[in-house]
Amino acid sequence: MIRSKEHKQKKLGIFLYNRLFDPLIQSNFWLYVNDYLQNSHEIRLFLITFENYQFPLSKEQIKLIENWQARGLEWKPLHWSPGIGIRAKMKDILRGFFAVLSFRIKGCQHFVSLASVAGTYLYLYHMVLRFDFFLYQFEPHSEYAIDNGMWNKNSIQFKMANYLERKAAQSAKVISSGTRFMEQRLINDWNVKARFFKIPTVVDDQKFLHNQEIRDSMRMKLAFDPATRVLFYPGKFGDLYYRGEIALMFKWLWELDNQFHFLIVTPHDDEEIIGLFNDAGVDRSLYTIAHSDYTDIHRYYSVADLAVIAVPPGPSKKYISNIKVGEYLVAGIPYLITEGVSEDYLFAIEKKVGVVVKDFKEHFIKNAYPEIDKFLKMKKSELRIRCRMAGLEYRGFKSLNPVFKQAVNYLYN
């Protein structure tokens, strides 16, 4: 009987170029995986991750893994090689190849990857091992690096990454991404034949939701006056995001409204952030720096009145699908965003859940203040309901899980 059941099960390989408990995995892609583990016996999952041993597993995480394995998950953790050099990446590519090979030998003929880097690795393995694959959350990361000044357009890094992104898309059977702009790029510019599913980045809408008790206790803990307008940014500074411009943006708002206080939750050291705000001429009393793991990050969302998407504008940014937008919305928070970023800036206007500026420059920020002020003067309960309902429709798990399942099912057609 057991052999017959195993024989009927489909097998799906999952290739992640992340550690298993990376917040970007657990808050997004793993929602879909966990649903399969909890509610489906039709597919058996074979998982490959790259672990950074500077982040050892906690007892709670080990228990979760044991539970997932009891439900049929087979997990192959690989060692991640730090650094951006060719040698480090070649080590990871080879480790990944042999892990995928081991699952192919066990009968996996279908794989799914998360994001473009993992997708290009999977394409390389496909060239040798021949299997059908699904590129989930596929975006042109090489072009992001150009727009943010991280790479030169004539550099070997860009040319290689961009070439592999195209080849991966042209070889995939299924592709999903968060915007219609990416669908148009794939079909019209890259001549991709894969079946496309529009799936914006999903969020955990049961974790991120407004809680008044938490708001009151956290604002008391952080010594925020009830009248304080809390601007919120849980994220990084630099690379794909604004850096010093974030501090300047706050300075310009505070100059118009001294009720503002900036709450920053970030992995950066305090000294680095303080240096950026000192350079911008922002007094230390006007902002709070906090640090949090994924387990408790949602508590800070309940404190906020307006949140920030700190992505600079650029030609490639229309393809992005920022997870923070969904988290803000389902937590009942309107957001500030730059024009041209994803479909999120259009959604902000259409659903009246955010403020759009052309760039983080003084005249754009100050010109947007009347609209920001209008949001903050609204009845908070009504605004939170409007934002949450929009977020559930746009990024909620119940809205997107059926589409993800359609994409996986198509992989087996």
C-alpha positions in Angstrom: 0.0 0.0 0.0 2.8 2.5 0.9 4.7 1.8 -2.3 1.5 2.4 -4.3 0.9 5.7 -2.6 4.5 6.8 -3.1 4.4 5.8 -6.7 1.3 8.0 -7.3 2.8 11.1 -5.6 4.2 13.7 -7.8 7.7 14.9 -6.9 8.8 18.5 -6.9 12.3 19.8 -6.3 12.7 23.2 -4.7 15.9 25.1 -5.3 16.6 28.1 -3.1 19.8 30.1 -3.1 19.0 31.2 0.4 19.0 29.8 3.8 15.8 28.0 4.9 15.0 30.5 7.7 15.9 33.6 5.8 12.9 36.0 6.5 12.5 36.5 2.7 11.8 32.8 2.4 9.6 32.3 5.5 7.5 35.4 4.9 6.9 34.7 1.3 7.6 31.5 -0.7 7.4 29.2 2.4 3.7 30.1 2.9 3.0 28.1 -0.3 5.3 25.3 0.6 3.9 25.0 4.1 0.4 24.7 2.6 1.5 21.8 0.5 3.1 20.1 3.6 0.0 20.7 5.8 -2.8 20.1 3.4 -1.7 18.1 0.3 -0.5 14.5 -0.2 -0.3 14.7 -3.9 3.2 16.2 -4.1 6.3 15.2 -2.2 8.8 18.0 -1.8 12.6 17.8 -2.2 14.3 21.0 -0.9 17.8 22.4 -1.5 18.9 25.4 0.5 22.3 27.2 1.0 22.9 27.7 4.7 25.1 30.3 6.3 26.5 28.8 9.5 26.7 32.2 11.1 23.0 31.7 11.6 22.7 28.4 13.4 19.3 26.8 13.7 17.4 27.4 17.0 15.6 24.7 18.9 12.3 26.0 17.6 13.5 25.8 14.0 14.8 22.3 14.4 11.4 21.2 15.7 9.8 22.8 12.7 12.1 21.0 10.3 11.4 17.7 12.0 7.7 18.3 11.6 8.1 19.1 7.9 10.2 16.0 7.4 7.6 13.9 9.1 5.1 15.2 6.5 7.4 14.1 3.7 9.9 16.9 3.1 13.3 15.8 2.1 15.8 18.6 2.9 19.4 18.9 1.6 21.1 21.8 3.2 24.3 23.0 1.4 27.1 25.2 2.7 26.9 28.8 1.3 30.3 30.2 0.2 30.5 33.9 1.3 31.9 36.5 -1.1 31.1 37.7 -4.6 34.1 36.2 -6.4 34.0 33.7 -9.2 35.6 31.0 -7.1 32.9 31.3 -4.4 30.1 31.2 -6.9 31.6 28.2 -8.7 31.7 26.3 -5.5 28.0 27.0 -4.9 27.1 26.1 -8.5 28.9 22.7 -8.2 27.3 21.9 -4.8 23.9 22.8 -6.2 24.5 20.6 -9.3 25.2 17.5 -7.3 22.3 18.2 -5.0 19.9 18.5 -7.9 21.5 15.4 -9.5 20.8 13.4 -6.3 17.1 14.4 -6.5 16.9 13.6 -10.2 18.2 10.1 -9.4 15.3 9.9 -6.9 12.8 10.7 -9.6 12.4 14.5 -9.5 11.6 15.7 -13.0 10.2 19.0 -12.0 11.8 21.9 -10.1 10.9 25.4 -8.9 13.3 28.2 -8.0 12.8 31.5 -6.1 14.2 34.7 -7.8 16.5 35.1 -10.7 19.9 34.0 -9.3 18.5 30.6 -8.2 16.7 30.5 -11.5 19.8 30.9 -13.6 21.6 28.2 -11.6 18.6 25.9 -12.2 18.8 26.6 -15.9 22.5 25.5 -15.9 21.6 22.3 -14.2 18.7 21.8 -16.7 21.1 21.9 -19.6 22.8 18.8 -18.3 20.1 17.0 -16.3 17.0 17.8 -18.4 14.0 18.6 -16.3 11.0 21.0 -16.5 11.3 24.0 -14.2 9.2 26.9 -12.9 10.8 30.3 -12.3 8.9 31.8 -9.3 9.3 35.5 -8.6 11.4 36.0 -11.7 12.7 39.6 -12.1 15.7 41.1 -14.0 18.1 41.4 -11.1 21.0 42.2 -13.3 19.2 45.3 -14.5 18.5 46.4 -10.9 22.3 46.3 -10.4 22.7 48.7 -13.3 20.0 51.1 -12.2 21.5 51.3 -8.7 25.1 51.8 -9.9 26.3 48.4 -8.5 27.5 47.2 -11.9 28.6 48.8 -15.1 26.5 47.9 -18.2 29.8 46.8 -20.0 31.0 44.7 -17.1 31.4 40.9 -17.4 29.2 40.4 -14.3 26.2 42.2 -15.9 26.6 40.6 -19.3 26.9 37.1 -17.9 24.0 37.5 -15.4 21.7 39.2 -18.0 22.5 36.5 -20.6 21.7 33.7 -18.1 18.5 35.4 -17.0 17.3 35.5 -20.6 18.3 31.9 -21.3 16.6 30.7 -18.1 13.4 32.4 -19.1 13.5 31.0 -22.6 14.1 27.5 -21.2 11.5 27.5 -18.4 8.1 25.8 -18.7 6.4 28.1 -16.2 7.3 31.7 -15.0 5.6 33.9 -12.5 6.3 37.5 -11.6 4.5 40.3 -9.8 3.7 42.7 -12.7 2.2 42.9 -16.1 5.3 44.8 -17.1 7.4 41.6 -16.6 4.9 39.6 -18.6 5.2 42.1 -21.5 9.0 42.0 -21.3 9.1 38.2 -21.4 6.7 37.8 -24.3 7.4 40.9 -26.5 11.1 41.5 -25.9 12.6 38.1 -25.0 10.2 35.9 -27.1 9.6 33.6 -24.1 7.2 30.6 -24.7 6.7 29.7 -21.0 3.3 29.9 -19.5 3.2 33.1 -17.4 1.3 33.6 -14.1 1.1 37.0 -12.5 1.8 36.4 -8.8 2.8 39.5 -6.8 4.9 38.7 -3.7 2.6 37.1 -1.1 2.6 38.2 2.5 1.6 36.5 5.8 -1.6 38.4 6.4 -2.2 36.5 9.6 1.1 37.8 11.1 0.9 41.3 9.8 -2.3 42.9 11.0 -3.0 45.9 13.2 -3.2 45.2 16.9 -4.3 48.2 19.1 -3.0 46.6 22.3 0.4 46.1 20.8 0.3 49.6 19.4 -0.4 51.1 22.8 2.3 49.1 24.6 5.0 49.6 21.9 4.4 53.3 21.7 4.6 53.5 25.5 7.8 51.4 25.4 9.3 53.6 22.7 8.2 56.8 24.6 6.1 58.1 21.7 3.5 60.8 22.5 -0.1 59.9 21.4 0.1 62.8 19.0 3.3 61.7 17.4 3.1 60.8 13.7 5.3 57.8 13.3 7.0 57.4 9.9 8.2 53.8 9.6 10.9 52.1 7.6 11.9 48.5 8.3 14.7 47.9 5.9 18.2 48.4 4.5 20.1 51.4 3.4 22.0 51.4 0.1 22.5 48.9 -2.8 19.0 48.4 -4.1 17.6 51.0 -1.8 18.1 54.7 -1.1 20.8 55.5 1.5 21.4 59.1 2.7 18.2 60.1 0.8 16.1 58.3 3.4 17.4 60.6 6.1 16.9 63.7 3.9 13.4 62.6 3.1 12.5 62.5 6.8 14.3 65.9 7.4 12.2 67.6 4.7 8.9 66.2 6.2 9.9 67.2 9.7 10.6 70.7 8.6 7.0 71.0 7.5 5.5 69.0 10.5 7.5 68.6 13.7 5.0 66.0 15.0 6.9 63.4 12.9 9.2 60.8 14.4 11.0 58.3 12.3 11.0 54.6 13.5 13.7 52.6 11.7 14.1 48.8 12.2 17.2 47.7 10.3 20.0 45.2 10.3 22.6 48.0 10.0 24.7 49.0 13.0 23.4 52.1 14.9 26.6 54.0 14.2 26.1 53.7 10.5 22.5 55.0 10.6 23.4 57.8 13.0 26.2 58.8 10.6 23.7 59.1 7.7 21.3 61.2 9.8 24.1 63.4 11.1 25.1 64.1 7.5 21.5 65.1 6.8 21.4 67.4 9.8 18.7 65.4 11.6 18.8 65.6 15.4 19.3 62.3 17.2 16.1 62.8 19.3 13.9 62.8 16.1 14.4 59.1 15.2 14.6 55.7 16.8 16.7 52.8 15.6 15.6 49.3 16.5 16.6 45.8 15.5 14.3 42.8 15.3 14.3 39.2 13.9 11.4 38.1 11.8 9.6 36.6 14.8 8.8 40.0 16.4 9.0 42.4 13.5 5.2 42.6 13.1 5.0 44.4 16.5 6.6 47.5 15.1 4.1 47.7 12.3 1.3 48.4 14.7 3.2 51.5 15.9 3.3 53.1 12.4 1.1 55.8 10.9 2.8 55.9 7.4 5.5 53.6 6.0 8.2 54.0 3.4 9.2 52.1 0.3 12.8 53.3 -0.2 13.3 52.0 -3.7 14.8 54.6 -6.1 13.1 55.1 -9.5 14.7 53.5 -12.6 13.8 51.7 -15.8 14.0 48.2 -14.3 12.1 49.1 -11.1 8.7 48.6 -12.8 9.4 44.8 -12.7 9.9 44.7 -8.9 7.4 43.2 -6.4 8.3 44.6 -3.0 7.1 42.4 -0.1 7.0 45.4 2.2 4.0 47.0 0.3 1.9 43.9 1.0 3.0 43.8 4.7 2.2 47.5 5.2 -1.2 47.2 3.6 -2.4 44.1 5.5 -1.2 45.8 8.7 -3.4 48.8 7.8 -0.6 51.2 6.9 -0.6 53.6 3.9 2.8 54.0 2.2 5.1 56.5 0.5 6.5 55.2 -2.8 8.4 56.5 -5.8 6.7 56.7 -9.3 7.5 53.8 -11.6 8.1 51.2 -8.9 6.3 48.0 -9.7 2.5 48.3 -10.0 2.6 49.3 -6.4 2.6 53.1 -7.2 -0.4 52.6 -9.5 -2.1 50.6 -6.8 -1.5 53.3 -4.2 -3.3 55.8 -6.4 -6.1 53.5 -7.6 -7.0 52.3 -4.1 -6.1 55.5 -2.3 -3.7 53.7 0.1 -0.5 55.6 -0.6 1.3 58.7 -1.7 3.5 58.7 -4.8 6.5 61.0 -5.4 8.8 61.2 -8.4 12.0 60.9 -6.3 13.4 61.5 -2.8 14.3 65.1 -3.6 13.3 68.1 -1.5 10.7 69.7 -3.8 9.0 66.3 -4.5 8.8 65.4 -0.8 7.6 68.8 0.3 5.0 69.0 -2.5 3.6 65.7 -1.4 3.2 66.8 2.2 -0.4 68.0 1.9 -1.5 64.6 0.6 0.5 62.9 3.4 -1.2 65.2 5.9 -4.6 64.3 4.5 -3.9 60.6 5.1 -2.8 61.2 8.6 -5.9 63.2 9.5 -8.2 60.5 8.4 -10.1 58.4 10.9 -7.5 55.7 11.7 -9.9 52.8 11.9 -11.4 53.6 8.5 -8.0 54.0 6.9 -6.7 50.7 8.4 -9.7 48.8 7.1 -9.3 50.4 3.6 -5.6 49.4 3.5 -6.1 45.9 4.9 -8.9 45.0 2.5 -6.8 46.3 -0.5 -3.8 44.4 0.8 -5.7 41.1 1.1 -7.0 41.5 -2.4 -3.5 42.4 -3.8 -1.1 40.3 -1.7 -3.1 38.1 0.6 -2.4 34.4 0.8 -5.9 33.3 0.1 -6.0 35.4 -3.1 -2.6 34.2 -4.5 -2.3 30.6 -3.3 -4.8 29.3 -5.9 -2.8 31.0 -8.7 0.5 29.5 -7.3 -1.1 26.0 -7.4 -2.3 26.5 -11.0 1.3 27.4 -11.9 2.7 24.2 -10.2 0.0 22.1 -11.8 0.8 23.5 -15.2 4.4 22.4 -14.7 3.2 18.8 -14.8 1.1 19.1 -17.9 
